[in-house]
Amino acid sequence: MNPATTQPVASPCIGVCRMDESSGLCTGCLRTLDEIALWSVLDDDDKRAVIGALAQRRPLLPPAPAPAADRETPT
């Protein structure tokens, strides 16, 4: 038996919970609202499928704004 398939699948949540209106994705974990809501009842194969799709979703989000320290301050 493959050890990777016997380990519980951890949530991809990173605690940045903001939904992007245009893509319908969380800007932190890249999941949809349905995926977030159903995470606790999905079996491990379904969780792995969600995680497998996350890498392709990053380009669907608009670029993140620069942190305040990186922005120019008006003079």
N, C-alpha and C positions, 0 to 999 in steps of 0.2 A: 504494500500500500504506500502511496506517495505521501510523505509527511505534509507537503503543501496543501493537500486536499483534506487532511484531518484537522488542521488548525482552524479555529474560528476566524471568520473574515472580519477584520476590523473596519469600522466606519471610516470613510474618507473625510469626515467632517474635521475642519481645522478651526472651528469657532468663529469664522467670518461668515455670518449668516445674512447675506443680502441677495435678494433676487434681482437679476437683470431682466427688465421688462421685455427687451427686444428678443432675447434668446430664450427666456424662460428658465435660465440656469442660475444656480447659486454661484455667486462670484468667488466663494471660498472653496467649495468641494466639487463644483461643476455638475451637481445632480439636479434633476427636475424636482418640483414639489412632490410629485407622485413617488419618485424614487426615495426621497427623504422620508415621506410619510409611511411608506411601506417597508423601509429598511429592516425594522425589527421583526417582520414576519416573512421576509424573503429567505429562501433556503440559500445555502452557501454557494451553490452553482449560479443562482441568479445574482447574488451579490458580486461574485467574480465577473459576471457578464457586465454588470454596471461599471465596476472598476475598470474593466477592459476598454470601455467606451470613453472614459474620461479624457484620455490624452487627445483624442480627436476633437473634443469640445472646446478646448482653450481658445482656438482661433475664432470661435463664434462670439466671444465676448469682446466688447470694445476695450481698447488699451486702458489700463488703470491710470488715474491721474497721478502726477508726480507728488511725492510727499511734500508737505509744506516747507520743509527745510531746503528742498531742491528748487523751489520756485523763486523767481526773482522778486524782490520787494520793490515796490514803486518808490521813487525818490522825489 
